[in-house]
Amino acid sequence: MRRRSRVYFWLGLVAVFWGACPVGHTSSAQTPSAAEPAPQNPASQRPASQSTPLQDTPQAVSPLTVDSDPVPSPDTATAPVIPKVVPAQSGVITKEDGRFVLRTDTFEVRLNASVIDGSGRAVDSLPQTAFRVFEDGVPQEIRSFRHEDLPVSLGILIDSSGSMYDKRAAVDAASLDLVKLSNPQDEAFLVDFSSEAYIDQDFTNSIAKLQQGLNYIKSSGGTALYDAVIASADYLAKSAKRSKQVLLIVTDGDDNASSATLEQTIRRVQDLDGPAIYCIGLLFGTDVSHSEARHSKEVLTELAEQTGGAAYFPHALNDVDEIAHEVAQDIRTQYTIEYRSTKPTSQGGYRTVRVEAKEKGFRNLQVRTRTGYFPHTPGDSAANPPTGGK
C-alpha cells in the first residue's frame, strides 16, 4: 500500500488569513511596515508521520474516509462570517493600550520585480533611481528599495493526472534542483493535484523529505488546476514564515475538474496579496491537442502575468531542468519595492500597478511584477472567496 499524507486543503480556514497578509495593512505611527512574520515551530506544522492526517490545524480537517472536495466551490453562502471592525478615524489620535496612536488612512504596498533588457537578459544592477511606480496611473513615492536574495516560502504544485505518468521522472528531478538552487533559508511544500489536491510534504528545506514526498505521487485522474492554486495560495497565507511567496506549477494540460474559474483564481490570489506564480507547461506530445495546448498556454500565461511570475513552455522534457534553474535565478535576483499608496484605504476596488525602469546604458527595459491588487481595510476580509459559476 502506498503510504502518503492526503491532507485536504480547506478554504474554511481562510478567516484566519485576513490578519496574515504581509502587505496592504493600515499603517500606524508606532507600527513599522513590512515586518517579517514571526517564525513558527515547524513541528506544529507537519504531521508526525506521512500516514497520519495533519490534525493540529486551528480547525478540524475532514477524515480521509470522507470523499469531499478539498477546495469548496466559491459560495458566499458557506463562507465564514467575519465580524465587522469599526476602524479608528483617519488622522485622529486615539489611546490604545495606554499609548497614544496616530491613525493614518494609508498602507504599504510591496512589489517583487524582475527586469529584463531588450534582448531578454535579466538586469540585476539597477539603483532605486531607475524605477518609477504608478498606481492607477498616478506616480507613487518609493519608500523602501531592496535588491538582495530574500528567503522565500515556495509551493511546488505538480500535476498528477494520468497524462503526466511518462513525464514524472524529469519533473521530479527539476523540482528538486529548484530547491537545491534556492536560498538555504527558503521553505518549500509539495502538492500534487489531479481531480483533488493533496499535500505530500509540508514546509521544509530538506531535499530528502521533498524526495520522499515526490515518491507518494501517483498519476491518475483529471486536472483541477484552479482549485489547487486557490488552496495553495490560502495555505501560504496561513502557514508561510516568509513574506515573499511563490507558487511553481508544472502541468501538461487544461483544467477539467475545478469548481473555480480562472477569473476567480486570479481574484483570490490578488485578494490575499498572494504569491507570484511561475508555470511550466508541458504542452507537447501526441496526447495534447492543438486547441487544448493553445488554451492551456493562454491560461498559464495569464496566471503568471497577473501575479508577477513567468510562464515557460519547453519543447521537450530535457528542457525542464534548465527552466527550473532559470526560475530559481529569477526569484533570487528580484528587486523589492515598497510604496505607500496615495489613495485612502476607504477607497476600495481593484488598483492597477505599473513599474517602469530607465537607466543609462540600458535600452528597452521591461519590469515584470504583479499587475494590481485589492486594498485591505479593517472590517474588509479577503477571506471571502469570489462568487460565480463554472
N, C-alpha and C positions, 0 to 999 in steps of 0.2 A: 504494500500500500504506500502510495506516495504521501510523505509527511510534509505538511506545509501549513502555514497560518493563513487561513482565508478570512481575513479581517475585513468586515464590511465597513465601507465609508458611510458616514451618516451626516446628512445635511441638517439633521435635527440639532447638531451641536453648534450650529452657526451663531446662535445668540451669544455665545461666549466670544465670538470673533470681533464683535463691534469694538470692543476696547483693546483689541490686539493689533490693529493696523499700525504699521511703522510710521506712516506719514498721514497728512490730511487731518491733523488734530487742531483743536482750538488752543492757541498759544497763551501763555501766561507770563507776566513779567518775572515770575520766580521759577519758571519751568523751562529748562533747557530743551531745545528742539533736537529732533532726530537722534534721540538717545538709543543706544544699543539695548535690545531686550535682555533682561537678566537671564543668565544660563539656568537651564533646568537640569534636574537629575536624570541622566539617560536611563537609569534603572526604572524610573517611573514611567518611561515612555514605551518600553518594549516588553513583550511577554517573556516569561521565564523560559519557555521553550517554543519551538516552531510549531508544535502540535496543539498549543493552548491559545484560545482566543484572547485578545487583548481586553481584559475586563476592568483594568484600573483607570478607565477614562472617566471624566466627570459625570457622564450619563451612561445608562445601560446600553450594551451592544446586543443586538438580536443573536440568539443562539444559532450556531451553524446549521442546525437541523431545520431552521425556518427558511423557506425559499422566498426571499424578498429582494426587491431591487435595492442595491447598495446606495443608489442615488435616487431619492424620491423625485417624482415628477414635480417640476416647479409649480406650486399651487399655494397661493396665499391662504387658502382655507386651512391648510395644515401647518402653516408656518407658525413658529412660536411668537407669542405676543410680547413685544418689547415695551417695557414701561416708558412712558414719556418723561423726559428730563427737562425741566424748565431751566434754560441757561441764564447765567447772570448777564445783566445788560452790558453791552459793549461800552468801554470807556469809563465804567463805573468802578470805584474802589470798594471792595467788599472785604469783610473779615471772615476768614476761613481757618479753622483750627488754631485760633489765636493769632493769626498773621493777617496783615493787610495785603490784598492781592488786587492788582490792576488787570482787569479782563479786557482783552482786545479781540475784536471780531476778525481775526486773521489766522492763517495757518501756513505751515511749511509744506512745500511740495518737493519731493525728491525724485530726481531723474537719473537713471543709469544710461549712459550714452556711449555708442561706438561711432567712430569716424573713419570713413574711407575716402581715398582720393579718386580722381577721375579714372585711374587705372584699376580701381577695385582693391588697392592695397590699404591695409589698416594704417592709420596715423595715430600714434600714441605719444606725441611730443608737443602737444599744443598747450599754451598757457590759458589761464582763465579769460584773459582779454580777447581771445579769439572767438569766444562764444557769446551769442545773444539768444535770449529766451523770450518767446511770445506766448501769451495765454489769450485765446480768443482774439488774436491779432494785436494785443496790447503788450508793449515791451515790459519785461519784469526785471527787477534787480536781483542779480545773483548774490546770495548771501553766504554761500559756502561752496567751495570747489575742492575736490579731491581727485587725485589720479594715482591710485595705488591698488594693490592686489587685496581687495577686501574679501573676507571669508563669506561663503555663500551657503544657503540652505537649498539643496538640489533635490528635485523629484525626478526619477527616471521612469518613464511610462513606456512599457513595451507591449505592443500589440501581440496578443497570444491567440488570435483567431487561427482557424485551421490553415489558411493560406500562408502563414508565417513559418510553418514547420521547417521547410528547407533553408530558411534564412536565419534561423536562430543562432547557429554557431558564430556567424560573423557579427551578428548584432550583440551577442553576449560579450564577445571579445572587445568590441568597440566601446561598449558601456563601461567595462572595467578599465579600459585605457583612459576614458574620460575622467574617471575618478582618480586614477593614478597621476594624471597631469594637473589635477586641481590643487588648490591651496590646502596644505595639511590641516588647516583649521576648518575646512568645509565639512558639512554633514550631508549625507545623502540617504534617501529612502527609495525603495524599489517597488513598483506597482506593475502588475500585468493586467491587461483588460482584454476581454473578448465580449461576451454578452453582459458580463458583470466585471467589476474592478476589485482587485484584491491586493493587499499589502503583503509582499513576500519577504521584505526586510524593512524594519523601522529605521529611524535615523541612526546612522553610524558613519565612521570614517574608516572602517575595517574592510579591506579588499576581500579577505577571507569570508566575512559574513555576507557581503554582497554576492560573492561567487556562490555561496550556499543558497542564497535567495533565488538566484537565477536558475539553480537546479530544480526548484519547485515548480517552475513554469511549465505548463503542458498546453500545447497548441490545440485549440478546438473552439467551435462556436463562432458567433458573429463578431461585430466590431462596434462597441459602444464608446466611441472616442469622446464625444461631448460630455457624457456623464462622468467619464474617468477624469477629464480635465477639471470639471467643476469640483468633484470630490477631492482631487489632489490639491487644488488651489485652497479649498476650505481647510484641508489638513495642514497645509503650510501655515495658514493664518493662525491656526490654533496651536500648533506644536513646534514650529521652527524657532531656533535660537538666533538666527541671523536675520537682519532686516533686509539684506539683499537676497532675493529669492528667484529661482529659475526652475522651469519645468523643461525637460527634454522628452519629446515624443518620437518614438520610432514606430512607423506603421506602413502597411503596404496596400491599404485600400480605403474605401469610403465608409463613413459611418452608416450602419444599417440597423442599430439596435438601441439607440439612446432615447430617453424620454425628453431630453432637452434639445434645443436647436442651436445652430451656430451662433445666431444673434444673442440668445440667452447665455450661451457660454462666455462670449466675449464680455457681455454686460456684467456677468458675475465676477469675472476676473478684475474688471475695472472697478466694480463696487468695493472689492477687497483691497484696492491699491495693490493688486496682486502681482504674481511673478511674470518675468519675461519668459516667453515660450519659444523654444527652439524646436524645429521639426525636421525630421529626416524621413522623407517619403520614398519608399522603395517601390516606385511605380513603374516597374519594368517586368518583363516576362510575359508569357502567353496567358497567365491566369488573370491578368489585368487588362480590361478592355480599354480602348482609346477614350471613350466617353467617361468611363469611371476614373481613369488616370487624370484626365483634364479637370474633372470636378474636384478630385482629391487634391490636386495641386493648388487649385483656387482656394480651397478650404484651409489647407495648411499655411499657405502664404498669408491669408487674411488673419489667422490666429497669431502668426509671428509679427506681422506688421503692426497690428493694433496694440500689441503688448511690448514692443521694443526688442523682440527677438529676431530670429532669422530662420528661413526655410531652405533646406537643401534637398536636391533631387539627384542622387547619384545614378549613373547608368549601369552600374554593376556592384555586386557585393564587395568586391575588392576596394571600392572607393569609400566604404562606410567608415573604416578606421581612420582614414585621413580626415574625414569630415569631423569625427569626434575630436581629433587634435585641434582642428580649426575652431570648434565650439569652445573648447577649454581655453584656448588662447584669447578668444574674443571676450569671454567672461572675465578673465583675469586682467585685461588691459583696458577696461572701460573707465570712462570719466564719471564721477558722481557729482551732480549739480543740484543745489537746493536753492529755491527762491520762495519768497513769501508773496502769495497771491495778492494782487491789488483789489480783488473782489471780496466782499464780505462773505463769511460763511453762511449767512442767512439767505444769500442768493444762490439757490440750488441750480440743478440742471447740469448737463454734460459740458465740460470745458475742454476745448481743443488746445493742444500744446505743440509748438514748433520750436525747434532749436536750429540755429544757423551757426556755421563756423567759417571764419575767414582769417587767413594768416599769410604773411609774406612768404613766398617760396612754395606755396601750395596752390593748386588750381582745382576748381570744381569739387570742393569738399562737401561730402554728404554726411549728415548726422542721423543715426538710427536710434530712436528712443520711442517710448510709448506715445501714442497719438493724442491721448487725453485722459481725463479722469472725472469721476463724480465726487464732489466735495462732501465730506462728512461733517455733520453738525451735531451738537448734543441733542439727544432725543431722536435723531435720524439714524437708522440702522442699515448697514449693508448686509445684515444677516438675512433679510427677507429676499429670497430669490425672485428673479423676474418671472412674470407670468406669460402665458401664451401657448398656443398649440404646437404640435409637432410639425 
